[in-house]
Amino acid sequence: MISWNGYGGMGLGIGFMILGFLFMLALIAGVVLFIIWLVKQSNSHDTPNLSAVDILKIRYAKGEIDKTEFDEKMKTVSK
């Protein structure tokens, strides 16, 4: 007969500690994998199939490049 106050109870407690630790590891791994999946999903919809001219127009409209740089790059792209 197993005594809950003796050695048998201690072994059971260690078993539950190990199961709890494994559960926490699985939970953390699941959260990390979910975040990685979300990041990949958001990056896959960025700018699909835009031409170089379209990208230049967008950058100019956002103010990332000025008129002079836009004209220079358009000459290069148009060749």
N, C-alpha and C positions, 0 to 999 in steps of 0.2 A: 504494500500500500504506500502511495506517495504522500508525503507530508508537505503541505503548502508552506509551512514555516521552516522547513529544512532545506536540504540540498536540491530537492526536486523543484521547489518553488524558485530557487535562484536560477536554475537552468531554463525554466520557462520564461523568466523575466529577461534573460539575455536573448532568448529567441525572439521575443516581442521587440526588443531594442533593435535587433538586426533587421527584422521585417519593417519596422518603422523607418530605419535608415535607408533601406532599399526603396521603400515607397517614396521618401523625400527625394532621393536621387532620380527616380523615374519621373516624378512630378517636375523637378527642375529641368531635366532633359527635355521633357515635353514642351515646357514653356519656351525654352531656348529654340527648339526646332520650329515652333509656331512663329516666333518672332523672325527667324531666318526666312521662313516661307512668306511671311507678310512683306518683308523687305524685297524679296525677289519678285513678288507680284507687283509691287508698286514701281519697281525699276523697269519692268517689261513693257510698261505703257507710256514711256517717256515721249519720244519723238519718232514714231514709226514712219519709215519711208519718206522722209523729207529731203528735198534736193538741197544742194549747197546754197542756191539762191534763196530758197525759203528760209534756211537757217540764218543766213545773213540778214534777211529782212526782219526776222524775229529779233535777232540780237540788236539791230539798229532801233527797232521799235521799243525795246526794253531799255535802251540807253546804254547798253554795254559797249557799243562802239560809236564813234562820232561819224559825221558825214564824210570827212576825208578818208578815214579808214574804210568806211563802207564802200566808197567809190573805188579805192585801190583794190579791195578784195573782189569787188564785182568784176573789175577788169581781169583779174587773175582767173576767176571762175568762168568767165565768159569765153575764154580762149579755147 
